Every structure is written in structure tokens, then in C-alpha cells.
Amino acid sequence: MKPVSTLTATCIVIADMIGTGIFTSLGFQTVDLKTGFPILMLWLVGGICALCGALSYAELGAALPRSGGEYHFLSRIYHPAAGFLAGLVSATVGFAAPVALAAMAFGKYFTGIFPGLPGLGDHLPPRTWLALLITALVIGILLRGVRLGSLFQDGATFLKLALMLGIAGAGFLVARAEPISFLPGPGDAKALTSAPFAVSLVYVMYAYAGWNASTYLAGELRDPARSIPLSVGLGTLVVMGLYLAVNTAFLRSTPIPELAGQIEVGLIAGDSLFGTHGAKVMAGLICIGLLSSISAMMWIGPRITLTMGEDFSALRWLGRKNTDGLPVTATLTQGAIVAVLILTSRFAEVLTGVQFALQACSFFTVLGVIILRRTEPDLPRPYKTFGYPLTPLLFLLISAWMMAQIWLSHPRETLLGSGLLALGLLLYFLFPSRTPAPTK
């Protein structure tokens, strides 16, 4: 029996989505959006878009149940070169960089709770060695076995959910609530069509990234036809509800002028929510939440490189498993990339650069749902996308708009990401391919 249950798959989706974005994005939004209704609409629209993508991916994951996510889907629908490019970007930067970001954030918040921690020499301040340590600990747990890794992921995610609910509850119980309304008011309709609303939606969609997490584990799911639709759909709905509740709590407890333009809005709101030591309480909650995020991304990323190692002889070493079927080499390789990124701290520009490529991979994957419906109408589909064709079309429309915004706002970084794709295309034609694995 395959090791990953529907519960664990759902926990991975939730944990992969909820990271630092929910504790930082509000500061950017409140610079230009001053009322509660358009701010909550941002998170609702972003959640609907993520749900449309998740339901579309669910059809592909159920019909083509092999681990690898976009790498497998794009290879199957378009050409192996397209899948190789998606796999290269996801495996190198798409997961390694967010793990490094989350680990460094863990170190930052942890040192905020315990400011007296010593450094290890001149080049390893506390936040850096803490980031390396937490990454190593998570890798150690995941490599001890799927059962232990599942228990750890499930437990960390349930704890994260409890903490998020605690933050939301504190917002509704705050003694002195701010005089803010979340119902439509004068000028709100105009705000929904404004440029600030459009720009803020890009950041909101980054906070929702991870809605497709369980499709990367399709080959390890006990019942992919059931697990994938349930995990991505339920996981996205849960996160959408939590995001709306937590942002409501922040806005009810803290004046908008104090939040506007600030990055650490979670810590700022912590004083209002939890009193004198609120910032430390919030930092502790964020640390626990980041733990499950690191675990989820360290679980997913190696499954991509594992699948690529099975298909390309030059990467065969990445396809090695231990006696328990765990991708040890791929996991340690991603861990090494994470460590380099943590130590150099020069990955922010690279991550921005590949956002366009990552969004393009999602765009063409969802487009693939429509293409396969036309080219392979007889393909067994245990699950069909709810609301088809409006569901994928809505995602494609918002996704295309987002890519245009990324291109216009970060042209140099986007060209850098395009250069990575060009390098990947060169590598594809240099790497001899093995016999393709079964697609279903």
C-alpha cells in the first residue's frame, strides 16, 4: 500500500500555502486601500483563483497519477522538454529558495524571542545557524521514514491551524476594536477596479502559492483519484477561510496607519492582540507555523528531482531511493541547495526572476486540462474539474494578468528567469533520456 494518506496530503497543501505571506502582505495593501471591504475582497478573489487552479490540477493529477507535478504534466501534455524546464525551475529555486526564506525567517523570529543567543564565529550569526539547524532537523525527520514524516507533518499542520484560529479568535475578542467596517461603502467599488487593488492581488496570490502541493506526490498517494481532489480543494478552502479570518483580526485590533507600509504586520498586531508581550507571542506562533512550511516544501521538492532522475540517465543519481522508498539523494541535494542559499543570502533576486517562469508553468498546466479534453477525450478521468470550462478559464485569465504585471514591474529579473529557462533547454538536449515512465 502506498504510504501517503489523504489526511497527510491535505496537511501538506495547507502547510505549503501558509507561510510568511499572511503575516506581511497586509502592510503593502493598507498603503492605498484604507477600508476593510476591498482588503478582504483581495483575499477572497485570490482564494477563488487558487481554488480554480487547484480543481484544474486535480483533474490532471487523478488522470495522470505520477509524482512530479508540472514536470510530469507538461511532459505528458506538450513535450518532455517543457516538463524538464518546469522541473528544473521548481527543483532548484521553486522549492529550495522558499525553504531557505522560511528557515531564515524562523531564525529571525526565534532570535526575537531569545535575543541573547550567541553566534558561531564571525560568519554565522544566530539567525543563520538556527536556519541551518532547523533545516537539518526537518530533513532528518523526513528521512527517518514516511510514517514518522507523516506524523510530524500532520502534527505540525494541526498545530499551525490551531494557532491561526487562536489569532483569529483573539481578533474577535479584542477589548477595543477599531472602527472599521467590512461591508461595502462609498468608494469601495472604485477601489476594486483600481491599480493598487491589482498590484496587491499579485502579492496575495504569492501568499496562496502551494495550492497544487499534493499533485507532486501523486505516485505516493494511496488513492490519487480521491486524495488529490480532496486535498487541493479542501486545503485551499481551509486556507482561504483562515486568511480572511486572520486579516479581519489584524484590522479589528490594530489601526490601519500603524500597519500601512510595514512588513512585520504580524508582530505589530501582536501587541494589540496579546498585550505587552504580544510581539514575542506572535513570533513564537510564526516560528511554529514556519516549521510545518519547511517540512512540506522539503517533502515536495525532492519528489520532482526524483522523478527527473528516473527519466534522465545523467540525473539517475537523483532517482535513488533507500530501502523504505525515500528519495534520500534528492532530499539531501535540495538540502545542500538550501544551505548555500542561506549562507549566501543572495537568492531574493533569483526568486523574483523565476516567479514569471513558475506562474507560466501553472498557466500551461491548467491550459493542458482544456487541451487534453480535446485531444484525448477518452482518457480515463476519475475526477473532472468542477465548473469546467469556466474554472480553468478564470484561472488562466488572472494568471495571464499576473504574468504581465510581473514582466512590467520586474523586467530585469524576468529576463534572468528566462535565461534560466534557456539554460534548462540546453541541458535537456544534452541529457540523454531514458525510457519514459508510465503515465497512468
Helices and strands as residue ranges (DSSP letters): H 6-17, G 21-23, H 25-29, H 36-63, H 70-77, H 80-89, I 90-94, H 96-113, H 126-142, H 146-173, H 188-192, H 195-208, G 213-220, H 224-253, H 256-259, H 265-274, H 278-311, G 313-319, H 328-344, H 348-375, H 390-409, H 411-430
